[in-house]
Amino acid sequence: MSTARHNLISAPGVATHDVEAVNDARKRKLYKKREPIYPKLVHGKFRLAKWVFMVLALGAYYFIPFLRWDRGPSAPDQAVLIDFEGRRFYFFFIEIWPQEIYYVSGLLIIAALALFLVSALFGRVWCGYACPQTVWTDLFIAVERLFEGDRNKRIKLDRAKWSFDKAWRKIGKHSVWLVIAAATGGAWILYFHDAYDTLSHFFTGGSPISAYLFFGVLTFTTHTLAGTMREQVCIYMCPWPRIQAAMTDRDALNVAYRVDRGEPRGAHKKGESWEGRGDCIDCKACVAACPMGIDIREGSQLECIQCALCIDACDDIMKKVDRPTGLISYDTDINIDRRQAGLAPIYKFLRPRVLVYAFALVIAGSIMMFGLTTRASLDVNVTRDRNPNFVQLSDGSVRNGYTLKVINRTHENREYRIAIDGPERLEWRILGQESARGLTVDVPAERTQDFRIFLTVPREAITASNQSVIFTVSPDGSDESRTAETVFLSGGSR
Amino acid sequence: MSEKHIDQETGTETTGHEWDGIRELDNPLPRWWLWIFYACIAWSVVYWVLMPAWPAPPGMQGFTEGVVGNSERVNVAEDMQALQASRSEFFTRLDAAESYDAIESDPALFRFALAAGQSNFANFCATCHGAGAQGFTGYPNLNDDVWLWGGSFNDIRTTLLYGIRSDHAETRYSQMPAYGADGLLSREEIRNVRDYVLSLSGGTGFDAAALSAGAEVFASQCATCHGDNGMGDRSQGAPDLTDAIWLYGGSPEQVENSIWRGPFGVMPAWEGRLDDPVITALTAYVYSLGGGEAETAAEGAAGE
């Protein structure tokens, strides 16, 4: 960092940055106050990819609640809706009831497996591009840059005394942050109540209290996590960096510094020969660009979210000094070693770990798809009375009581026919229903209805103390049916 | 303890205590933890002012009530009132219900009546009749189709209101004499009538002479209440002796014992102890257990 090194100009536009990796593990102290990081704007293919992904991700987040999906008159028409009051989760053609919560588990399992697979192949692409913490922090840094300028201007502004100029820039930045944070919290609640209704009621105070509560909490957390905490969330709060260490291996792609090409590093003067030295001119553009405050040249680190911005920063410099790009690039641990040993790089994508993850993903996905496509619109289960187990009647016959639960998942009121397969000479009665109606019951649309059913068998028809009973329920005029098995207890034929 | 002990490895001061060469590091508390601790102390002072906190000094009654005036006793009373108010609509409708059909035809009311009935049954009735209303020897099973005093909605309600052989003025009342204990019949006569009674519900293998002697005793002593053919009489709670249900047990010993001592089952009257709508809910619940009888059929049977 001597002034002499600053004077060494390798090529037009190449500047050496006065920057230190503030999150260097060797210097970090547990009680030390956070040192601010001022990431420098870079240009390049990964930066472009991140802008595009940010627009897509935020666009999806804000737009999805407004998508509509026709489900008939008795159900909401919002395509994606978590309806706590109605106890339903709607996702386009999928409709999940509380007792089918295992579908949500399945979804989480698939998400976890997909994360494992992607991590085994490409390292922390989730962290670098898709994680909400990354996306929102990136957006907040862009806003910060808009008001306060790039890295050097921001450092200068923070060091400057309070002035009108500093005040309006800070107030402007925080105002826009708050607007974004409020929009984030605002969009969140649209997933839990009808989006258009919520929007029209929200500003007049007509939304449920929970909506305002979550709006407030998410506004606060968005502003705090993306505005002030930033990289600390990834380093101290998030468990994934620790898990990632177990998910990765020597064949996984990671953002890495090509030690074989870069070393020995050192300042480079224009016109100086590249013989006998590495390509790294120690300009620290990669450190200045890093939103996590680390030096990628130290190798793989827990703090690195692999956002690849250092790749763009370095490539830019390499073009200017007329050296090949890719001094920092996606590479595998194995190839870093091989290159240092003078061997050709090898890429092994089809590793056992990758195949196992992919296989598990396909299996889990198939089970989910099978479950969702063959999901019945009718479900039935039966509980036999256990206190008393059976009742003896005055003529010696024995009666058992059952509660039959019929779940109608369709959007229309339906009539169901019940068939009972049990002991011979069995007589039935449905509590609260005229016998003349026969064994048919009504269940309203999207409802679960309980029916108390009494079965009576004459003493002389009883053959065993425990006889099988099967309830078969089918919608009127349909072949579809569901059965529920139980028993008829009688204490023996005596 | 003025001397400072510094741990060599970490450079941290120790507490100065030593156990078998082990010293405890005196690390500072995390700052955030300390601030929360101070905030809690500050809050406790606020809490003393706001909420009931300190008992009155010795010799005085009460406690510091706090400026908010919070009282859990009052809260509970208010909650109970709110609960009663929220149920009052159903209770009013239950009070107006004259028949089981009237309750059953109103699904919301029916659900409410069964739920209220079930919980009150567990509180007040399960002690004798069992949690599942299955009864015990001497305490009727309410699931079956045998009703000593009638199984229609209004019959059950009357039984619940006034009880059986209770201290209520309108109680259902009857008494079977203690034929043996009071010396009204000899042991032999009792055994004869026992065999006869058992034969009414299909019992076989009895001595023919004993049966005819028993039949004579039955006609002179028992038929007044239990009827000439032993079918019982609901108007006075006399059980049907020809069916398969024996309230006091159906073995020869148990039946003989019943005749000897004359059962005197008591059920308390609930009028005045439970509100009328609660009794109606209990009636609906008991009725729905599986043995409830239609109103007209019960009247017809009583008239026979």
HADDOCK unambig.tbl for C-alpha pairs under 7 A between the chains (distance, minus, plus):
assign (segid A and resid 387 and name CA) (segid B and resid 132 and name CA) 4.78 0.50 0.50
assign (segid A and resid 388 and name CA) (segid B and resid 132 and name CA) 5.65 0.50 0.50
assign (segid A and resid 388 and name CA) (segid B and resid 134 and name CA) 5.67 0.50 0.50
assign (segid A and resid 391 and name CA) (segid B and resid 143 and name CA) 6.52 0.50 0.50
assign (segid A and resid 391 and name CA) (segid B and resid 144 and name CA) 6.07 0.50 0.50
assign (segid A and resid 392 and name CA) (segid B and resid 144 and name CA) 6.42 0.50 0.50
assign (segid A and resid 393 and name CA) (segid B and resid 144 and name CA) 5.25 0.50 0.50
assign (segid A and resid 393 and name CA) (segid B and resid 145 and name CA) 5.79 0.50 0.50
assign (segid A and resid 394 and name CA) (segid B and resid 145 and name CA) 6.39 0.50 0.50
assign (segid A and resid 394 and name CA) (segid B and resid 146 and name CA) 6.22 0.50 0.50
assign (segid A and resid 394 and name CA) (segid B and resid 243 and name CA) 5.02 0.50 0.50
assign (segid A and resid 394 and name CA) (segid B and resid 244 and name CA) 4.91 0.50 0.50
assign (segid A and resid 394 and name CA) (segid B and resid 245 and name CA) 5.49 0.50 0.50
assign (segid A and resid 395 and name CA) (segid B and resid 243 and name CA) 5.86 0.50 0.50
assign (segid A and resid 395 and name CA) (segid B and resid 244 and name CA) 5.86 0.50 0.50
assign (segid A and resid 396 and name CA) (segid B and resid 244 and name CA) 5.34 0.50 0.50
assign (segid A and resid 432 and name CA) (segid B and resid 104 and name CA) 6.24 0.50 0.50
